[in-house]
Amino acid sequence: MFLDRLGSGEDSLEYTDGFDTAAGYAKDALDLMAESSVSHTPRNFALWYAHVSGREPKPSEALEALVKDNALTDDDAAAVYETFFGKEEAAAEVQRTSEQIETAVSEVLTFLIEANAGAETYGQSLESNLGQMATADSMDSLRNAIETLVFDTKKMATQNELLHNRLENSTQEIQTLQEHLEDVRHESLTDALTNIPNRKAFDMNLRQEAMNAMESGEDLCLLICDIDHFKKFNDSYGHQIGDQVLKLAGMILTQNVKGQDTAARYGGEEFGIILPNTPLDAACNVANKVREAVASKRIRKKSTGEDYGAITMSIGVALFRGGESLSELIQRADKGLYQAKDNGRNCVVSETELPEASDSA
């Protein structure tokens, strides 16, 4: 058999295909890449090979939606690859835990096979001894048949108890492993400091919501938020206080979103808020609500009561346009954020307030 290794290092995908099959998939993958005008990188090839082979339905759906709306860029392809195939420490732990679950399930199946064999043997013994009891021509023959039946029954009861204990232990082990698997998945998508979704979760959710918006025709808005003068605050009072500021900001953002909305740490002192099914004016209202909530808080040291003052946040707001790349959406929200900084900070700027928006009006 021919082993195709797609990608490299820890990010590789492995499929075992016949040589002719692999060659056919490779040709189809390269043809589609050419049609979509994406670069012929190892990762892109790995992604399209998986797509044309039909093995990976979810990334295939993501690719098809982007290609259909002419929104596919190299950045988009890289993000799809990272979302579905990126190998990190958490992914390795998921693999290890999955293997442990598979082993535990195999043990359960082995127990059941053994139990079935034991039940079959006991059934044969029961049938044989009952037959001997029915045809016994002396008390000794009857006594022997009964003693054998009692012995086999006790043996079967012992085996059943052992099976029960094994199954109970295996069930608990599988449940523990499943919980661990969910914990690993959650940790891989959660920012360790603020305990809100991290950049990876942000990218995944934004991509999914963009596809949903293109399919449904509903509005999708993005907020990019930045804590004003954070570096100065951090330098003046130390990183521990700076960390407390980031935690507070994350908590406030989480408290001010609901339902399908996602508040995530975008990077450093920047945060992103994804607002599905939300028109631009409503998104600006959410942004101002967040901004006012942040400005209303004061940072104090619990042990001494020392007041470090208030923090403020500048926010840019953009509306997703069906067919555009997500980098364009993020860029407009970023421009709104920079404009908010130029306007004096502690304010919200919509994409409609940007200079280029006035020029195109």
Order of alpha helices (4+ residues) and beta strands (2+ residues): beta-beta-alpha-alpha-alpha-alpha-alpha-alpha-alpha-beta-alpha-alpha-beta-beta-alpha-beta-beta-beta-alpha-beta-alpha
